[in-house]
Amino acid sequence: QVQLVESGGGLVQAGGSLRLSCAASGSIFSINAMGWYRQAPGKQRELVATITSRDTTNYADSVKGRFTISRDNAKNTVYLQMNSLKPEDTAVYYCYAARYTLPSYWGQGTQVNVSS
C-alpha cells in the first residue's frame, strides 16, 4: 500500500501562484509514476501532469507553460508549481501514484480556488 498526503491548496487571485505537495509513504518502491488530476464542479476528473521514475514529464495542454511538476526523491515528495493561475484552474487537485500506467493510489484532494 501507498499513502499520499497532499498540501498547498488555497485561494489565490488570477495571475498568482501556488505550489502543491504530495508526500508518499509505504510501498513506494512499487511506484512507476506520480502526478496530479483535478476535478472542477460538474466536470470529469482530468489529468494535469505526470512525472515518471525516470523524470519524464507530461502535461495537459491547458497547463503547459504555466505548471511544472517535479520530484524530490529524498523526501518521497512530488510538487506541482502552478503559475499564472486562471479562474478555470479552480478545482480539487488529487495526487496519484501509479504502479503501471493508470492510478493505483489517490490522495485525499486539496482545493484550489482562483478568483478573477
Residue, then its C-alpha position, 0 to 999 in steps of 0.5 A: q500500500v501507498q499513502l499520499v498526503e497532499s498540501g498547498g491548496g488555497l485561494v489565490q487571485a488570477g495571475g498568482s501562484l501556488r505550489l502543491s505537495c504530495a508526500a508518499s509513504g509505504s510501498i513506494f518502491s512499487i511506484n512507476a509514476m506520480g502526478w496530479y488530476r483535478q476535478a472542477p464542479g460538474k466536470q470529469r476528473e482530468l489529468v494535469a501532469t505526470i512525472t515518471s521514475r525516470d523524470t519524464t514529464n507530461y502535461a495537459d495542454s491547458v497547463k503547459g507553460r504555466f505548471t511544472i511538476s517535479r520530484d524530490n526523491a529524498k523526501n518521497t515528495v512530488y510538487l506541482q508549481m502552478n503559475s499564472l493561475k486562471p479562474e478555470d484552474t479552480a478545482v480539487y487537485y488529487c495526487y496519484a501514484a501509479r504502479y503501471t500506467l493508470p492510478s493505483y493510489w489517490g490522495q485525499g484532494t486539496q482545493v484550489n480556488v482562483s478568483s478573477 
